[in-house]
Amino acid sequence: QVHVVESGGGLVQIGGSLRLSCTASGRRLYTYAMAWFRQVPGKERELVAGYRFIGSNKLYGDSVKGRFTISEGDADNTVYLQMNNLLPDDTAVYYCAARTMDTTVVPRSSTGYPYWGQGTQVTVSS
């Protein structure tokens, strides 16, 4: 059983910053990739940023490039998402996802990640 837990969401003003944290846990767990997705009501879940641990490869959604940074945590199976210059369109529920199967790339699709957290709300106010 793999558990994925996110933290760090909240309310922030336009132009502000937040950092999200995510840790996957489980017996003898090794995650090959982890990612952040976000979703608003009525829309599909979209990739925000993904990270492949072997090679430290990163992948970003077009709307967050230059503003968000995904990084590996010191603890095993942990990633952070640093979000700067936040905009109202960044308001969403942010989900962390983990993949325990080997991959040569950072999966872009949500189907590439079998394990998901409960989500954390990020609200950017004007």
C-alpha positions in Angstrom: 0.0 0.0 0.0 1.3 3.4 -1.0 0.2 6.5 0.7 0.7 10.0 -0.8 0.3 13.0 1.4 0.4 16.7 0.3 0.6 19.8 2.4 1.2 23.5 2.1 -1.9 24.8 0.3 -3.7 27.9 1.3 -4.9 31.4 0.4 -2.4 33.8 -1.1 -2.7 37.2 -2.9 -1.8 37.8 -6.5 2.0 37.7 -7.0 2.5 35.8 -3.8 4.3 32.5 -3.2 3.5 29.1 -1.7 5.4 25.9 -1.3 3.7 22.5 -1.5 5.2 19.4 -0.1 4.5 15.8 -0.9 5.7 12.5 0.5 5.0 9.0 -0.6 5.3 6.2 1.9 5.0 2.5 2.0 6.8 -0.7 2.7 10.0 -1.0 0.7 8.9 1.9 -1.4 10.9 3.4 -4.3 9.3 6.0 -6.4 10.7 6.5 -9.9 8.7 9.7 -10.6 6.4 12.1 -8.7 4.3 14.9 -10.1 1.9 17.7 -9.3 -1.4 18.0 -11.1 -4.2 20.5 -10.5 -7.9 20.5 -11.2 -10.7 23.0 -11.2 -14.4 22.0 -11.4 -15.5 21.2 -14.9 -12.0 20.8 -16.3 -9.6 17.9 -16.7 -6.7 17.4 -14.3 -3.6 19.0 -15.8 0.1 18.5 -15.2 1.8 21.2 -13.3 5.2 19.7 -12.8 6.8 16.3 -12.8 10.1 14.9 -11.6 12.0 11.7 -12.4 14.4 10.8 -9.6 16.9 9.0 -11.8 18.5 11.7 -13.8 16.6 14.5 -11.9 14.5 15.2 -15.0 11.8 17.8 -14.7 8.8 18.5 -16.8 6.5 21.6 -16.5 3.1 22.6 -17.8 3.2 25.5 -20.2 1.2 27.8 -17.9 3.7 27.5 -15.0 7.0 27.6 -16.7 9.3 30.2 -15.2 7.1 30.6 -12.1 7.0 27.1 -10.5 9.9 24.9 -9.6 9.7 21.2 -8.6 12.5 19.8 -6.6 13.5 16.7 -4.7 13.3 16.7 -0.9 16.0 15.4 1.4 13.7 12.7 2.7 13.1 9.7 0.4 10.1 9.8 -1.9 9.6 13.6 -1.3 9.1 16.4 -3.7 8.4 20.1 -3.3 6.6 22.6 -5.6 7.7 26.1 -5.1 5.1 28.4 -6.7 6.0 32.1 -7.3 4.2 35.0 -8.9 0.9 33.3 -8.3 -2.1 34.3 -10.5 -5.9 33.8 -10.1 -5.8 31.1 -12.8 -3.5 29.1 -10.5 -6.5 28.6 -8.1 -7.2 24.9 -8.0 -6.9 21.7 -6.0 -3.4 20.5 -6.3 -2.8 16.8 -6.3 0.5 14.9 -5.8 1.0 11.6 -7.6 3.6 8.9 -7.5 4.9 6.2 -9.8 6.6 3.1 -8.5 7.4 1.6 -11.9 10.5 2.4 -13.8 10.2 5.0 -16.5 12.7 6.6 -18.9 10.8 9.9 -19.1 8.6 12.0 -16.8 5.1 10.9 -17.6 2.9 13.8 -18.7 -0.4 12.1 -18.4 -2.2 11.4 -15.1 -2.5 7.8 -16.2 1.3 7.5 -15.7 0.9 7.8 -11.9 -1.0 5.0 -10.0 -0.9 6.6 -6.6 -2.5 9.9 -5.6 -2.9 12.1 -2.6 -6.1 13.7 -1.4 -5.3 17.1 -2.8 -4.7 20.5 -1.2 -6.5 23.7 -2.1 -4.6 26.7 -3.5 -6.6 29.9 -3.8 -5.1 33.1 -5.3 -7.1 36.1 -4.5 -7.2 39.5 -6.1 
